[in-house]
Amino acid sequence: MTSTLPAATKTEVKVPAQRTAAPTAGSTSRTTPSVSPPPTPHRLRDSRVDLLLCGLLLVAIMIVQGWNIADYPTLSDDEGTYLAQAWAVQEGRGLAHYTYWYDHPPLGWIQLAVLTWIPAQLAPESMTVGSMRAVMLLISAISAVLVYVLGRRLSLPRWAAGLGMALFGLSPLSVVLQREIFLDNIAVMWTLLAFCLAASPSRHLWHHFGAGLAAAAAVLTKETMLLVLPAVLLTMWRHSHRDTRKFAITGAVTACALIGVSYPLFALLKGELLPGAGHVSLWDGIVYQMSRPGSGFILTEGTGSYGVLQSWLYYDRVLPLGGLAGALLLLITWRWSVTARALAGPALAVAILAGMALRPGYLPAMYVLQALPFLALVLAGGTASVTHGVLRRWRSATEKRALTWARHAVAVALAAAAAVYVVPRWYEGNHTAMTFNANAPYQEAAKWLGSEIDDPEGTRVLVDDALWLDLVHEGYKPGLGVIWFYKADLDPAVTKTMPRGWRDLDYVVASPTVRRDAVDLPNVKGAMENSTPVATFGTGEDRIEIRRIEGGGDDRAAGTEATDDNRTGGTEATGGDDRIRETEAAGGDR
């Protein structure tokens, strides 16, 4: 179904209904009024120059992001959790490798399960965090192309759309975070698709319905993408025809709502929508996420949020600060800048996400992933606006050649200054990402546990989730043999198999995450305090110690081990749901 225009009377000129209202994807420079119909916008797939530029940038992004992807950055517990949940889906064990407690909608790791299914079938031992980071390259590639497409659909000139794509894909901050198996990366891809469909030059109503479906997929992948939906609606409002706008908006909202309601409907059908005895619930999951302890004001030194901000700026200052400056410039020049009005949607997304980051609430390190494409677009748009001001503002047909040359000299000088500042810093950051092995301790620990333990099937070991799948492939029992360390204290399905607490365990793998969070977990703390290192890999704060628990395992109660046979990672919690809902990796996303 396509949009229609008012019927023309007393004329034989017919204008294609689906094209006339579409904005051109050309330059942001001013055009002279014309009584002729607007030109039909060209499709990007028909433009060889666009395809060539986008293709070359994509190759560069894939090389930089893909080189050394398994070894840098350091494996994180969140990555291991999402991949272990995807493994559980593949193996038919349920929606998680332990009790699924509605911490996030499951669509994110269901998509991971699909993406990793073929490699996992061909080589089951490859279903580990380091190896499966390669699938994130596909997500990064799609997102980078969508950034370029969106830039062109929002009327950025070709070079500015390419700049936005390069900023998004080549910033050291992007390279580091987009390599990691985070739900945010998948959600960003769906959000960009929603923006592209909302800004469709054809203005087909089904494009707008598709935008609603893509927005729902983004929210069901990572619920925090709800924050960006107003920006999607603003983009759709600006790009829909006034005669069909109400149908477009209504259709998009309806499509998004109908898909989104499937999540609470799923919980309702399982009898887990509201709290109750003996089961987890969606309501409790929402309450937990909304009541997580705050990490302080982002600009107050010493707070957790300030530390997160400094970690972002450590990798790159250009994209976060330059993007914020670009958004501010577009807001200031809104009234007279075509570029500012064209980028209203991305600018609003930046404003919303920045505003949420400023509140003294919980701020995870991967939060910035949601803002990266919009920061890149508004920074590219701000650059285009400045370039237009230098080269075109107040320029007349009678302008002297010397002044024209001066304009171009200023533009070249500004570009050179930006390159001198950015290129060395980005080279250094990306060179580290492409050459340094930050995961050697994890790799050596996994190898040691696979070769030095005589009976892995009968051994119980606490690990963080970054190593969980490695040990499953080495023969340890998933769930109750190799135990995600949080569950030793917070999941009744696990703790009831440990009547003697930490004494029912054999080893604890003391990674930085385990050492950091053991203070709040009695069983883990007891295992750490009553164990001795038998192998250490790495040095300093990043070291990984394999610690043998004193008095653990050897004299374990005879009936304890027998209870493992019928228990899997997906066992239902039979009580103590409040403790399950307290599961959290400090500084992470869970």
Residue pairs with C-beta under 8 A, 6 or more apart in sequence:
1 204
1 205
1 206
2 17
2 18
2 202
2 203
2 204
2 205
3 17
3 18
3 21
3 203
3 204
3 205
3 240
3 241
3 243
3 244
3 248
4 17
4 243
4 244
5 15
5 17
5 20
5 21
5 241
5 243
6 243
8 14
8 15
13 37
15 37
16 40
18 202
18 203
18 204
19 38
19 40
19 41
19 201
19 202
20 37
20 38
21 203
21 241
22 38
22 41
22 200
22 201
22 202
22 203
22 239
23 41
23 153
23 155
23 201
23 239
23 342
24 38
24 39
24 41
24 155
24 201
25 41
25 42
25 44
25 152
25 153
25 155
25 201
26 155
26 157
27 155
27 157
28 155
28 156
28 157
28 338
28 339
28 342
28 384
28 385
28 388
29 388
29 392
30 338
30 392
41 201
44 50
44 51
44 54
44 149
44 152
45 51
49 158
50 148
50 152
50 158
53 148
53 158
53 162
54 145
54 148
54 162
54 165
57 144
57 148
57 162
57 165
57 166
57 169
58 141
58 144
58 145
58 165
58 169
60 166
60 169
60 170
61 140
61 141
61 144
61 165
61 166
61 169
61 170
62 137
62 140
62 141
64 169
64 170
64 175
64 430
64 433
64 434
65 137
65 140
65 169
65 174
65 175
65 178
65 179
66 134
66 137
67 434
68 433
68 434
68 435
68 436
68 437
69 133
69 134
69 136
69 137
69 179
70 130
70 131
70 133
70 134
70 439
71 130
71 436
71 437
71 438
71 439
71 440
72 176
72 179
72 432
72 433
72 434
72 436
72 437
72 438
72 439
73 176
73 179
73 180
73 433
73 438
74 438
74 439
74 442
74 542
75 129
75 130
75 439
75 442
75 466
75 467
76 180
76 466
76 513
76 588
77 464
77 465
77 466
77 513
77 585
77 588
77 590
78 180
78 182
78 366
78 465
78 585
78 588
78 589
78 590
79 129
79 133
79 180
79 181
79 182
79 465
79 466
80 129
80 464
80 465
80 466
80 467
80 468
80 469
81 465
81 484
81 590
82 108
82 109
82 112
82 181
82 182
82 183
83 109
83 112
83 116
83 127
83 128
83 129
83 132
83 181
83 469
84 96
84 97
84 465
84 468
84 469
84 484
84 569
85 95
85 96
85 97
85 100
85 106
85 109
85 112
86 109
86 110
86 112
86 113
86 116
87 97
87 113
87 120
87 127
87 469
87 472
88 94
88 95
88 96
88 97
88 569
88 570
89 95
89 106
89 109
89 110
89 113
90 113
90 116
90 117
90 120
90 127
93 478
93 568
93 569
93 570
94 100
94 569
94 570
95 106
95 109
95 110
95 570
96 106
96 569
96 570
97 468
97 478
97 479
97 484
97 569
97 570
98 479
98 484
98 487
98 491
98 493
98 494
98 569
98 570
98 571
99 280
99 491
99 493
99 570
99 571
99 572
99 573
99 580
100 106
100 280
100 570
101 280
101 284
101 285
101 573
101 577
101 580
101 581
101 583
102 267
102 272
102 280
102 281
102 282
102 284
102 285
102 286
103 285
103 288
103 289
103 583
103 590
104 183
104 222
104 223
105 219
105 220
105 221
105 222
105 223
105 263
107 217
107 220
107 221
108 183
108 186
108 187
108 220
108 221
108 222
109 183
111 186
111 221
112 132
112 135
112 181
112 186
115 135
115 138
116 127
116 132
116 135
119 126
119 127
119 131
119 132
119 134
119 135
120 126
120 127
124 473
125 473
126 132
127 469
127 473
128 446
128 469
128 470
128 473
129 181
129 466
129 469
130 439
130 442
130 443
132 181
133 179
133 180
133 181
135 181
136 178
136 179
136 180
136 181
136 185
139 178
139 185
139 186
139 189
140 169
140 178
140 179
140 185
142 189
143 168
143 178
143 185
143 188
143 189
143 192
143 373
144 165
144 168
144 169
145 165
146 189
146 192
146 193
146 195
146 196
146 373
147 161
147 164
147 165
147 168
147 169
147 192
147 373
147 376
147 377
148 161
148 162
148 164
148 165
149 196
150 192
150 195
150 196
150 199
150 346
150 373
150 377
151 160
151 161
151 164
151 165
151 377
151 380
152 158
152 161
153 196
153 199
153 200
153 201
153 239
154 199
154 235
154 342
154 343
154 345
154 346
154 377
154 381
155 338
155 339
155 342
156 164
156 339
156 342
156 343
156 377
156 380
156 381
156 384
157 384
160 380
160 381
160 383
160 384
160 387
161 380
163 379
163 380
163 383
164 376
164 377
164 379
164 380
164 381
165 376
167 318
167 319
167 375
167 376
167 379
167 380
168 174
168 372
168 373
168 376
168 377
169 175
169 178
170 426
170 430
171 315
171 316
171 318
171 319
171 372
171 376
171 426
172 315
172 316
172 425
172 426
172 429
172 430
172 432
172 433
173 312
173 315
173 316
173 319
173 320
173 368
173 372
174 316
174 319
174 372
175 429
175 430
175 433
176 315
176 433
177 185
177 366
177 368
177 369
177 372
178 185
178 369
178 372
179 433
180 366
182 366
182 369
182 589
183 221
183 222
183 589
184 222
184 224
184 366
184 367
184 369
184 370
184 589
185 369
186 221
186 222
187 218
187 219
187 221
187 222
187 224
187 225
187 370
188 218
188 225
188 369
188 370
188 372
188 373
190 214
190 215
190 217
190 218
190 221
190 225
191 214
191 215
191 218
191 225
191 228
191 232
191 370
191 373
192 373
193 211
193 214
194 211
194 212
194 214
194 215
194 218
194 232
195 211
195 231
195 232
195 235
195 345
195 346
197 207
197 208
197 210
197 211
197 214
198 207
198 208
198 211
198 232
198 233
198 235
198 236
198 239
198 252
198 345
199 235
199 236
199 239
199 345
200 207
200 208
200 239
201 239
203 239
203 240
203 241
203 244
203 248
205 244
205 247
205 248
205 251
208 236
208 240
208 248
208 249
208 251
208 252
209 251
209 252
209 255
210 255
211 232
211 236
211 252
212 251
212 252
212 253
212 254
212 255
212 256
212 259
213 255
213 256
213 259
215 225
215 229
215 232
215 252
215 256
216 255
216 256
216 257
216 258
216 259
216 260
217 259
218 225
218 228
219 225
219 226
219 229
219 256
219 260
220 259
220 260
220 262
220 263
222 370
223 289
224 367
224 370
225 370
227 352
227 353
227 356
227 370
228 349
228 352
228 353
228 370
228 374
229 256
230 348
230 352
231 345
231 346
231 348
231 349
231 352
231 374
232 345
233 249
233 252
233 253
234 344
234 345
234 348
235 344
235 345
236 248
236 249
236 252
237 245
237 249
238 341
238 344
238 345
240 248
240 249
241 248
263 282
264 273
264 282
267 273
267 281
267 282
271 279
272 279
272 280
272 281
272 282
273 281
273 282
273 283
274 281
274 282
274 283
275 281
275 283
275 284
275 577
277 575
278 573
278 574
278 575
278 577
279 572
279 573
279 577
280 573
280 577
280 580
280 581
281 577
284 577
284 581
285 581
287 581
288 581
288 582
292 361
292 362
292 584
293 362
294 360
294 361
294 362
295 303
295 304
295 305
295 308
295 360
295 361
295 362
295 363
296 302
296 303
296 304
296 305
296 306
296 360
297 303
297 305
297 306
297 358
297 360
298 305
298 306
298 308
298 309
298 357
298 358
298 363
299 306
299 309
299 358
300 306
304 363
304 587
305 357
305 360
305 363
308 363
308 364
308 365
308 367
308 587
311 365
312 320
312 365
312 368
313 320
313 321
315 429
316 425
316 426
316 429
317 425
318 421
318 422
318 425
318 426
319 372
319 375
319 376
319 379
320 368
320 371
320 375
322 375
322 379
322 382
323 350
323 371
323 374
323 375
323 376
323 378
323 379
324 350
324 354
324 375
325 379
325 382
326 375
326 378
326 379
326 380
326 381
326 382
326 383
327 347
327 350
327 351
327 354
327 375
327 378
327 382
329 340
329 382
329 385
329 386
330 337
330 339
330 340
330 343
330 347
330 378
330 381
330 382
330 385
331 340
331 347
331 351
333 339
333 340
333 385
334 340
334 341
334 344
337 385
339 381
339 382
339 384
339 385
339 388
340 347
340 381
340 385
342 381
343 377
343 378
343 381
346 373
346 374
346 377
346 378
346 381
347 374
347 378
347 381
349 371
349 374
350 371
350 374
350 375
350 378
353 367
353 370
353 371
353 374
354 371
357 363
357 367
364 587
364 588
364 589
365 587
365 588
366 589
386 414
387 411
390 407
390 410
390 411
390 414
391 407
391 408
391 411
395 404
395 407
438 542
440 537
440 538
441 537
441 538
441 542
441 543
441 544
442 466
442 467
442 511
442 537
442 544
444 537
444 538
444 544
445 467
445 509
445 511
445 535
445 537
445 544
445 546
446 467
446 470
446 471
446 474
448 535
448 537
448 546
449 456
449 461
449 467
449 470
449 471
449 474
449 476
449 507
449 509
449 546
450 456
450 470
450 471
450 474
450 475
452 535
453 459
453 507
456 471
456 474
456 475
456 476
456 481
457 475
457 476
457 477
457 481
458 481
458 561
459 476
459 481
459 506
459 507
459 553
460 480
460 481
460 482
460 483
460 504
460 505
460 506
460 507
460 553
461 471
461 476
461 481
461 482
461 483
461 505
461 506
461 507
461 508
461 509
462 483
462 485
462 488
462 505
462 507
462 508
462 509
462 514
462 524
462 527
463 471
463 482
463 483
463 484
463 485
463 508
463 509
463 511
463 514
464 484
464 485
464 509
464 511
464 513
464 514
465 484
466 511
466 513
467 509
467 511
468 478
468 482
468 484
471 482
472 478
472 482
476 482
477 564
478 568
478 569
479 494
479 567
479 568
479 569
479 571
480 494
480 497
480 564
480 567
481 564
483 494
483 505
485 508
485 514
485 517
485 518
485 521
485 524
486 517
486 521
486 583
486 584
486 585
487 493
487 494
487 495
487 583
488 494
488 495
488 498
488 502
488 505
488 521
488 523
488 524
488 527
489 495
489 521
489 522
489 523
489 524
489 579
490 521
490 579
490 580
490 582
490 583
491 573
491 579
491 580
491 583
492 573
492 574
492 575
492 576
492 579
492 580
493 567
493 571
493 572
493 573
493 574
495 523
495 576
496 574
497 504
497 560
497 563
497 564
497 567
498 504
498 505
498 523
498 560
499 557
499 560
500 556
500 557
500 560
501 522
501 523
501 526
502 523
502 524
502 526
502 527
502 530
502 549
502 552
503 549
503 551
503 552
503 556
504 552
504 553
504 556
504 557
504 560
505 523
505 527
505 549
505 552
505 553
506 548
506 549
506 552
506 553
507 531
507 546
507 547
507 548
507 549
508 514
508 524
508 527
508 528
508 531
508 547
508 549
509 544
509 545
509 546
509 547
510 528
510 533
510 544
510 545
510 546
510 547
511 544
512 541
512 542
512 543
512 544
513 585
514 524
514 528
515 528
516 586
516 587
517 524
517 585
517 586
518 524
518 525
518 528
519 525
527 547
527 549
527 552
528 547
530 549
530 550
530 551
530 552
531 547
531 548
531 549
531 550
531 552
532 547
532 548
532 550
533 545
533 546
533 547
533 548
534 546
534 547
534 548
535 545
535 546
536 543
536 544
536 545
536 546
537 543
537 544
537 545
538 544
573 580
583 590
584 590
